[in-house]
Amino acid sequence: MSIKNQAEIEKKRYLVGGAVRDNLLNLTVKDKDWVVVGVNQQQMLDAGFQQVGKDFPVFLHPETHDEHALARTEKKLSAGYTGFTCYAEPDVTLEDDLRRRDLTINAMAQNQAGKIIDPYNGQYDLNNKTLKHVSNAFVEDPLRVLRVARFAAKLHHLGFTIAPETVDLMRTLAESGELASLTPERIWIETEKALQTPNPRAYFEALKACNALAIIYPEIDKLWGIPNPAEWHPEIDTGEHTMLVLQQACLYSDDIAIRFSALCHDLGKAVTPANEWPSHHGHEKRGVPIIKKLCDRLRIPNELKSLACIVSEFHLHTHKAFDLKAQTILKIFDSMDVWRKPERFNSFLTCCLADFTGRLGFENREYPQINYLNDCLIAANAIDIQSIIKRGFQGKAIREELTKQRITAIKTIKAAQTHNKQ
């Protein structure tokens, strides 16, 4: 059959994957992906579709720019998630194409009339809120471990859980060593998407359940089993505390820099000598090089790394803000460069709030340190450097006088706070 125009291609296409799944779940559909059956590469080009990608034939619709992929099968040739050969000829059926997908809820299609094609019982698993693999070929692609964990986070609010047999296959992949083939960029893409969901803790807990967290994020995995003082951490375990802090951060902000910083704020506790437990003196600064190493390894954006390091180093100072000297508060402000980056300081305070309330029974406790430090910053920021210059100060003396006046301003806020307590 000769196929030369867009309309003829559209007769042979099926909506697939996330769009079908999210429609059935009454979720917002962001992107539409299509599979075209019975068509070859040249026919797509002749109909005006633009080819993109080198690994397998994907085309952009000439008007909507939706992705249209030729139905294909894949064969594993070597280790890693790129070690596949692709076959995409007109004899590949829709069922063949759907069989290679990761989860049954992602292996459904919809034809032009709206009929659902569901050869692997995806609707059944949707109704039972189960994330289940399509076939044992699942273990051929290590990236699927992260993808399933991400879907666990994306759909957690709807009550979805991972099928035990799928967790077993994820564990098999983790123990096979193939996770080492995942590139830093690919790991971070999946993690970033998970951090954008309402429940990213489900992502990290799913990875831990299949032993993948220790391979991909060993710095985070080590937190489980590390005790905290019961007085301030009724949940005791540092791993659980970290998940609670991440959960609280999600309630306060959708900024992934804040969420990532909440995740990393206590990494220094993993290297506290066991004979010092449950105390973790100095863990704040010890966490900074750990965070830097993690971010460099996975090529995480500098904006996230910067905030995470600041949160690690100074979150305990914020908890103890009322006990700090005015000089110390000013030194912290200078270290954070709050004068040029006030938005980052606000993000920092949000992370500190998440850390404080991310403990069993602390969820609704007040955290007046935020207002206090903001008042200190406003007072210090009100000092006019131009007036100092007009008074004749020059060179190094300008900075010294500015510092002196800022300390005095912070002392005024501190005195008022002390008076109000009395």
N, C-alpha and C positions, 0 to 999 in steps of 0.2 A: 504493500500500500504506500502510495506516495504521500508524504506529510510535508507540507511546505509553508503552513501558516500557524500563527499563534492559536487560533481557535481549535484547530485539529489536535494540537498538543494538549490543550486544556481538557479535551474529551478523554484523554488517557492519563490524567493526573489524579492523585489521591492526596488529600490532606492527611498528614501523619504526625506522630510524636506528641510533643508537648501541647500543641494546639487542640488536638482531639482530647487528650487527657484533661486539660484545664477547662475546656468547654463542658465536659461531663461533670466536673467538680464545681462548676459555676465560678471559676476563677477568671480573672482578666487574662486574655490571650495577648501576649506581647508580640510574638513573631509567628508567622505561618510558614511551615516547611511542607514541601510537596514532593511526592515521589511520582515519577513518570514511568509507566510500564509499556513495553513493546516498542520502544523508540531507541534510535541510536544517536550517537554524538553529532553526526553530521546533520541529521534531521532537526535537532535542537538549534544548531547554528543557522540552518537555512530558514528557520521560523523566526529568527531575530533574537534568540536568547544569547546572552553573553556568558561565556564560560569563565569560571573562576576556580582556583584551587588546582593543584597538580596531582594530589594523591588519588582522587577519584573524580569523576565528572559531575560537577555541580554548576548550575547555570542560573543566572539572574533573569527574571521575567522582564521583558522590554519595557513594560509600563509600571508594574507594581514593585519591581525589584525583589520580590519574594524569591527565596531559594528553591530551585527545582533540581532534584537529584535523580539521575537514572536509577531505576531499581538495580540493586547489585547484591552480590554475595562476596564474602571475604574468606580468605584462607590464611591460616597462621603459618608463617615461614620461619620466623626467628623471634627471639625474646623481645619483650617490650611492647608498648602500645602502638608502635609504628611498624611492627614487623609483620605486616599483612600484605597480601596481594589481592587486588580488587578485580572482580569480573562484573562488567556492566553492559551486557548485550540484551537485545530484545527478547531473548528466551527466558530471562529471569522473571519469575512471577512475583506478585505482590507479597504472597506468603513467604517466599524465599527471602525477600528483602526484610520483612518484619521479623523473621526468625533470628537475624543477626543482632537484634537490638538487645539492650541490657535488661530492662524490666518489662514485665507483661503490661504494665499500665502505660508504657511508652511504645508498645508494639501493636497499637491499634491504628486503623486508617478510616477515612470517611470519603465516600464517593460523591460525585456531583449532586446526587439526589438526597444526600444527607444520611445515607445508610452507613452504619458502623460495621466495618470488617474487623473481626476480633478472633483470629484463629488461635490465640494463646491465652484466652480467658482473662484478658485485662480488665473487663468490666466486673467480673467476679471479684478480682482482687481489689478493684476500686471500692466496691461495696463493702468488702471486708477490711478495708483500710490496711492493705498488706503490700509491702514492697517486696516483690518476688522476681527472681531471675527467669528469663525465658527458657534457657536451656543450659546444659553444663558447659557449653562453649563460653559461658560467662568468664571462666577462668583464663581465657586466652588474652584478655585485655586488662592489665593492672589498673588502668585509669578508672575502671568501673568501681573499684573500691571507694574512691573519692566521690564519684558521681552518686552512688547509692547513699553514702553518708550525707551528701548535700541534699538529696531528695528527702532524707529523714528529717533534716532541718526545715526544708521548705514546706513539708506537709505535716509537720509535728502538731501544729495547731488544729489540724483536722483529725488527729488521733492515729495517724499512720505509724506503723512499726515495721521493722525489717523481719521477714520470715526467717525462722531459725536456720533453715537449710541454706538460705542465701548468706546469712552470717558465716555459716560453715565454709562456703565457697570463698567469701571475702578473706577468711582466715587462711584458707589454703593459698590464696594469692599472696597474702602478706608473708607467709612462711616460705614461699617459693623463691623469694629474693627478687622477683620481677618489679617490685615497687621502686627498686633502685634505678630502673630505666626511665622513670618519670622525670621530665625536665623541671627545673625550678619554676619556670613560667607557668607550666601546666598545673603544678601543685598550687601555686598562688592563685591562679584563675578560679579554681574550684573553691579554695578557701575564701577568697573574696566574695564569691557568690553566696557562700554559706553565711558569711558575716552580714550579708545584706538581708537575710531572712529574719523573721521574728524570733526564731529559736536556734541560734547557732550552736548552743551548747549540745544540741542533739547531734550535730556534725562531729564534734570532737569525742563525744561519748560513743558514737557508732564506730569511729576509728579505733578507739581504745578497746571496744568489745571484741574486735577481730584482730587485735595485736598490731594494727597498722600505725597507731599513733606513735609507738616507740620508734618506728622506722622513719616516719615523715616529720614528726615533731617530738624528738626525744626530750627536748628541754621542757615541754609541757607534760609529757607522759611521766616524767620523774617526780612530779608534784604529788601524785597519789601515794599515800603511805607516809607522807611527811606530816607529823603532828604539829598543831598550834596550841597555845595556852587556852584552856577551856573557858577561862573567864571572859576572854575577848572573842573566842571562836568556838561557840557551842557545837559547831559542826565538826570540829577538831581537824579533819583531814584537809590539807592544803589544796589537793586536787578538787575536792568538793567545794571548798571555799572559792576557788578560781571560777568554777562553773556558776556559782551563785552570783559572783561579782559580774561576770559576763551577762548573766540574765538580767541583773539590775541595770547594767549599762544600756541594754536594749530597751528597757522601759523609759530611760531618760533621753536617749538619742538614737537616731538612725545613722549617725556618722561612723563609718567603719574605722576611722582613726581612733575614736573613743572606744569602740568595741575591741579593737585589736590591743589597745593599751591596757584595757581591763583584763584581757586574757594574759598579758605578759607581766603584770605589775609585781607579781611575787616570784618570778623565776629564780631570784637569788636564794630563795629558801631551799631549793633543791640541792644546793651545795653547802648548806649548813652542816658542820660536823655532827654526827649522830649523838655524840656525848653532850652536846649543847641543847638538844631538844628538850622541851618544846619551844625554847627561846630561839630567836633568830636575829640576834644583834648584828647589825651591819648588812642585813640582806638587801637593803635598798640599793646601796652602791654595788654590791656584788652582782646584782641583776643586770646592771647596765652593759657590761661586756658580753653577757650571754645574749641579751636582746640584739646587740649589734651584730653578733656572729650569726644569729638566726636570720635577721633581716638581710644580711649580705649573702647568705647561702641561698635564700629563696628570691633574692632581688626584689624585696619589698620596697615600695616607694619611700623616699627619704622623709616625707611628711609624716608618715606613720611611725617610722623608726624614731624620729626626733621626739614626738609626743610620748611614745612608749618609754623612752629612756628617761625623760623628765618625770613621768609618773612613777617609774620605778625608784628613782633617786629621792624624790621629795614627798611622796604620799604620806609617809609617817610624820614628816614635819607638819603637814596640814592637819592631821589628826591632833597634834599637840600644839596647834597654833596659839592657843591662849597662854601657853607656858613659855613661848619664845620671846626673847628680847627683841626690841625694835630693830636693833642692828642686824640680828639674824634674819628677821623678816625681809629687811631691805636687801640683804645678800641673796636671799632666795629669789626675790624679784629680779635682781640684776642677773643672776644665773639663768633665769628663764627668759630674759630679755622681754619682760612684760610691757616695757615702754613702747616697743615697736610691734609686738605680737600679742595684743590683748585678747584676740580671739582664741589663741592657743592656751592662754591662761584660763579662760572660761572652760575650755575643753578639759584641761587639767583638773579643775575643780569638780567637774562632772564625774571624772574618773575616781577622784577621791571619795565623792559621795557614794558611788557604786561600790567602792571597796568597803566603806563603813557599813552600808546597809546590806551588803552581800554576805550576811552571816545569819544563822538561824536565830530568829527572834528579834533581829535588828532591823527588819525590813521597813518598819514605820517609825523608827526613832528619828528625832530631830538631829540636824547636823549644822549647828549655828556657825561653825568655822567658816563656811562659805561667805556668809554675810560679813563676818568680821574681817576676813582677808580682803574682800572687795572694798570694804570701807577704808582699810589701810592703804590699798592701792589708789583709791580715789584721792585720799588725803595727800599721799606722796606725789601723785601726778599733778596736783594743783600747784605745786611749787613752780614758780615761773623763772626759768633760767635767764630770760632776758633782763629781768629785774636785778639778778645777781651780777650780770655783766655791767649793767648801768651803774652799779655801786662801785665799780672799779676793779672787780676781781678779774684776774687774767690767768691764762694757761692752766696749769694744774690746780691752781687755787679755785677755779670755777667748779671743777668736779668736787673738790673737798667741801666747798660751801653748799653745793647742791645736796651732797650726801648728808651733811649736817642738818640741813633744813628738812630733808625728807625723814630722817630719823626722828626729829622733833615732832613732825606731823603725825608719824605713826605712834609715837608715845602718847600723843593727845587722844588718839582713838583707843589705845590700850587703857589709858586712865579712865576714859568714859565707860569702857566695857567693865572694868573692875568696879567702878562706882555703881553701875546698874546691877551688878551681882549682889552688892551689899544692900 
